[in-house]
């Protein structure tokens, strides 16, 4: 029993030992296999690392080789560039050396020529002295006398050249200024079209029948005396059928009388009390008309701050005439023309228009107060607070004082345009003929004039000169002298052109 058990235990131990040995063998085999695999992996890694190192070394060597090659190429290019620059600098140095040599040679040549010139100057100075002495001996004049004679001749030549230059410049300036002035004035006159009303010192009132004349005269002439006393107008009742003529130099009084008489004739009741009533009504209406015309004129000119008394005085110009030209319409025309020219040339338009409208304001009161219309106009403008530049333009528009502002010159010019244009004013035949005769007399008063003609209604005088006594420069000077004398000796509206004609005709006959 014991042995059996012992054998069983031994068998079990042997089995366990066998299993242990088997397990140890398996473990050892696995361990050995693992070491081999590990060694294989390590060898692989070492081989790969070695391969990677070789590849990296090759790549690095290639990159370094490329950089070395690139550097060598750049170095080679720079060396070539430096070589070119060096060659260029060498050539420039050689050129500069050549130029320096050439300049040195030229300086030497110039120095030699300078010495020769100095020698020649000395020789010429000595020769000139000898020639001067010989010329003085031959001519019998000293050098000072010869200089004086030469200067006189030069003075004559220079005067002729100066006359030619003056004429050329005058022609150029005249062409340019005339074209510009024509453009401005034509534009202004086309834009300004104001009707002119010709007035006279008499007015007539139509009557329904000649029987009305007796009623106007009244018993023992009391009606006509009352009317003439109240209005200050002369009534002319003559053989003119169905009409009564009113005569008075004061146009306002004449207009009051005319309106009052028309009211009396229309009403039919004519006696002193009724006459006085109608005259008062007519006076009120005329005063209202004067005020209205003054306001209309100021508004038409665009002037809104004119003194009321000045507006009233301005309105009186509606019944005032000068050489047959209505003074209020003339003032409006002058204001418009002056304003438009001022706008064209960049002057003060407001001052030009205001001064143009007021330039003849003195004519509204020159029949009842002492003084010229300019003096009275300046007094009125200063009294009612007008600006000094406006007052100066009023004072200078007939050259009583020198115009020192562009607006004053424009008012003067506009006044001449308005007064001098055809049909603006009436002129007697006698005055017209005398002016033409005076123009021709002024031209004929100069020596060497063949004929003179006043043409274009006295707007131009043509002078025909003897061609052997006048050259072109002298003809230009003669035209200026005649124009200056006309300005000094004649009064005329607008301007007068002076034309000098010098004609040479040469005729040959072919046989």
C-alpha positions, 0 to 999 in steps of 0.5 A: 500500500505504501509502495503503491502510494509512493510510486504514485507520488513519484509518478506524479512528480515525474509528470510534473517534472516532465511538464516543468521541463517541457515548459522550460524548454518551450520558454527557452525556445520562445526566448531564444526565438525572441532574441533572434527576432530582436537581433534580426530587428536590430540588424534591420534597424541598423541597416535602415539607419545606415541606409538613411545615413548614407542617403542623407549624406549623399543628399547633403553632398549633392546640395553642398555641391550645388551650392558650391557650383552656384557660388562658383558661377556667381563668383565667376560672373562677378569677376567678369563684371569687375573685369568689365568695370575695370576695363571701362574705368581704364578706358575712361582714364585713358580718355580723360588723359587724352582730353587733358592733353587736348585741353592743354594743347588748346590752352597753349594755342589760345595763349598764342592766339591771345598774344597775337590778338594783343599784338594786332590790337596794338598795331590796329590802335596805332593804325587807327590813330594814323588813319584818324589823323589822316582823315581829320587832315583830309576832311578838315574836321576833328573827330568830335565834329565827325562824331557830332555829325554822325550822331545827327545822322543816326538821330534822323535814322532812328527817328524814321525807324521809331516812326515806322515802329510806332506806326506798326505798333499802332496798327497792331494795337488798333487792330486788336483793340478795335476788334475787341471793342467792336465785339463788346460794343456790338454785343452791348448795343444789340442787347440794349434796345430802348425806344427814343421819344422826340419831344419839343417845347410845345404841345397841342390840345385837340378841341371838339370844335372852334366854338370851344376856343371862345369858352377857353378864352372866357369873358374878357379873357379871364379863363385863359389868364387864370389857366396861364397864371396857375400853370405858367404856360402860354396858350396860343389860340390862333387860326389853327382849326380845332387846336390850342397850342401850349408853349413853355420851356418847362416840360412838367408845367406844359404837361400839367397844363395840357392834362388840365386843359384836356380835362376841362374840354372833356368836362365842358365846364370852364370857369376860374374855379373849375380851372383851378380844381382841374389844374390841381388834379392834373398836378397831382396826377403828374406828380404821381406819374413822375414818382411812378416813372422814377420807381420804374426806372430804378426797378428796371435798372435793378436798384432797390435802395435809391433815396425817395427824393432822388427817385422823384427827381429822377422821374422828372427826367421823363418830361425833360429832353436834350437835343430831342432825346428823352433824358430819362430813357437816355439815362436808362440806356446809359445805365444798361450800356455801362453795366453790360460793358462792365460785365464784359471787362470785369468792372463793378456792374452795380456802380456802373449801372447806378452812375449811368442812371444818375449821370444826368440827374442834374437836368431835372432841376437845371431850369430852376436852379443855378449851375450846370447839370453836372454841378447840380447832379453832384450836389443832389447825389452827395445830398442824398448819400450816394457813394463817392465812386458814383458821384465821381462818375457823374462829375467826370462824364463830361470831362469836368474832372479827370476820370480816375475809375474804370466805372467813370470811364464806362459811364462816359463811354456809354453816354457817348454811345447813347447820344451819338448813335444815329437818330438819337438826337436832333441837330440843326442843318446849320450846325451840321454843315458848320461841323463838316466845314470845320473838319475840312478846314482843320485838315487843309490847314496843314502844308502839303494837303491836296484835298480833304473830304468830310464823309459819313455825316461827319463821322470821318474825314479823309485827307489826300496828301501830296505823295512827294511831301509825305512818307508813310511815317509822316502820314501816320503822324499827320493823322494823329495831329489832325485827330488831336486838333479835332478833339481840342476844337470841335464838340461832337457826339461819338467819334470821328475817324481821320484817314490820310490817303497817300497815293503814287501812280506810275504810268509807262507806255509800251510801244 
